[in-house]
């Protein structure tokens, strides 16, 4: 059954839980043996089996088996009634199979569905990070002069926004409900000022920011891979390749999305035509879907893929493939979330659902991701924001400043305090100095 759990695995779990949950009943029967005319154990077990309902074929196997366990408990006088008492049992069983399984309330399910569709409540402000401080890349026109490109955000809704990663800053700025967000910002050497921006439910743009950096480096921060994202990312990558850039940085930190076809489309541009990219397996190891590279020529561009613990969904599937089998790519950052589009939501009741891994991801190098761990980057960096660096303001300088100095300073402004960006830029500049490019027949970096 596609997407079903390994039934032997579930039966072992349920038998274990059945024994543990019934242990107090057995002890009680032993203590009260002189006062109770209890039936023999074998007869009691036979009675329990006889009262176990047949599985409902309309229910998910997990729900049907837990319901059978609940019926057995009821036969022993243990009544679990109401969602609040029954739901933890589903979660207990699910977390033995999938340690990251979690219960959703109706509101949490709606939030998850929004994220899967690439929409949520957010502002039109676009941010980047410089020296571990959020910097405005673009601001809504209706804010007028209250917020402009280049302003530094030092507080979001009362919480400090300095010495943070971009993923952290974006999560502070966004939310699952409509409403206003108060920002404190600094412009140049002016005193801090306050403004308010509104969050509205709308699709996230594909790119949080997309720029051409000094020293011939392209940079794109991806919000998520949803319908049509593959074409958009490929268009950007091909433009960089056509411009003969030293390389590109595809920043997937904090990115998610539900369109694994877009992940395959992007990955296919860095693989030989027809080669295997990744597959989804059910929990018994049977293949559900295969994704292969198309017939187009690979893109001739070195690409650094940045990831962190918030990279999930289709973006994580892309990162897993890049780390496992793609040529000309290097994955840098921290271990990913461990949810490369392998989880589904199972309805338990009218008010609660269970989010659990129902399949596995198999990538080209044979690594299987089943939700217990994430993608391990080739270059692993420590958690948290990068070290804040001090760079003195330029004073009176009697030397003639070279254009290259201005270019290097502009590049440092973009990567200062971000260890992953610094490492990515160092690799790309090293490849450029050595005149190394992937080439259509080159092996992976």
Secondary structure, 3 states (H helix, E strand, C coil): CCCCCCHHHHHHHHHHHHHHHHHHHHHHHHHCCCCCCCCCHHHHHHHHHHHCCCCCCCCCHHHHHHHHHHHHHHHCCCCCCCHHHHHHHHHHHHHHHCCCCEEEEHHHHHHHHHHHHCEEEECCCEEEEECCEEEEEECCHHHHHHCCCCCEEEEECCEECECCCHHHHHHHHCECCCEEEEEEEECCCCCCEEEEEEEEEEECCCEEEEEEECCCEEEEEECECCCCHHHHHHHHHHHHHHCCCCEEEEECCCCECCCHHHHHHHHHCCCCCCCEEEEEEECCCCEEEEEECCCCCCCCCCEEEEECCCCCHHHHHHHHHHHHCCCCEEEEECCCCCCCCCEEEEECCCCEEEEEECEEEEECCCCEECCCCCCCCCEECCCCCCCCCCCCCCCCCCCCCCHHHHHHHHHHHHHCCCHHHHHHHHHHHHHHHCCCCCCCCCCCC
